[in-house]
Amino acid sequence: MPRAVRQALIELTAKSLVITDATENVPYHRLLQFTRAYAVSKLHAMGDAHKIHKAHAEYHRVLLKTAEIGWSIDQYAKWLDRYGGGGR
């Protein structure tokens, strides 16, 4: 994770705008509902919502394609550690 992203997550968590779940091997971050609603309204106001939604979908398409390829190569437990995400 880039240093700037890590620092932003630390600051947002300190302000109680982001929740960090560190019970898994990999930390999971999520926006609180009111933070998410505010961010979505700002994206729409700036006219960037479509671009961001497309980039988000592409990120997950690549992640799933990589997971699919890994499924045929990795052992099941190793694959779950990498892509399982604790049911998220």
C-alpha positions in Angstrom: 0.0 0.0 0.0 1.4 3.4 -0.9 2.6 5.5 2.0 0.1 8.4 1.2 -2.8 5.9 1.2 -1.7 4.4 4.5 -1.4 7.8 6.1 -4.8 8.9 4.8 -6.4 5.7 6.3 -4.7 6.4 9.6 -6.0 10.0 9.7 -9.5 9.0 8.6 -9.6 6.2 11.2 -8.5 8.7 13.9 -11.4 11.0 13.0 -13.8 8.0 13.1 -14.7 8.3 9.4 -13.2 4.9 8.5 -13.5 1.6 10.4 -10.5 -0.7 10.3 -11.0 -4.4 11.0 -7.6 -6.0 11.8 -8.9 -9.4 12.9 -7.9 -10.9 9.5 -4.4 -11.4 8.2 -4.9 -8.4 6.0 -6.6 -5.2 7.5 -10.0 -4.4 6.0 -11.1 -0.8 5.8 -14.6 0.5 5.3 -16.3 3.8 5.3 -19.1 4.6 7.7 -22.5 4.9 6.1 -22.7 8.7 6.5 -19.1 9.1 5.1 -20.0 6.9 2.1 -23.1 9.0 1.4 -21.1 12.2 1.6 -18.4 10.9 -0.7 -21.0 9.6 -3.3 -22.8 13.0 -3.3 -19.5 14.8 -3.8 -18.6 12.4 -6.7 -22.0 13.1 -8.4 -21.6 16.9 -7.8 -18.1 16.8 -9.4 -19.4 14.7 -12.3 -16.8 12.0 -11.6 -19.1 9.2 -10.4 -19.2 7.3 -13.7 -15.4 7.4 -14.0 -14.9 6.2 -10.4 -17.5 3.4 -10.7 -15.8 2.2 -13.9 -12.4 2.2 -12.2 -13.8 0.3 -9.2 -15.4 -2.3 -11.5 -12.2 -2.7 -13.5 -10.2 -3.2 -10.3 -12.5 -6.0 -9.2 -12.6 -7.5 -12.6 -8.8 -7.8 -12.6 -8.9 -9.1 -9.0 -11.4 -11.8 -9.9 -9.5 -12.8 -13.0 -6.3 -13.1 -11.0 -8.2 -15.2 -8.4 -9.6 -17.4 -11.1 -6.1 -18.1 -12.5 -4.8 -18.6 -9.0 -7.5 -21.1 -8.2 -6.2 -23.6 -10.7 -2.6 -23.1 -9.4 -2.7 -22.6 -5.6 -3.6 -24.9 -2.9 -7.1 -24.1 -1.5 -6.0 -22.7 1.9 -3.4 -20.5 0.3 -5.9 -19.2 -2.3 -8.4 -18.4 0.5 -5.8 -16.5 2.5 -5.0 -14.4 -0.6 -8.5 -13.8 -2.0 -11.0 -15.1 0.6 -11.3 -11.8 2.5 -13.2 -13.3 5.4 -16.5 -13.4 3.5 -16.5 -9.7 2.4 
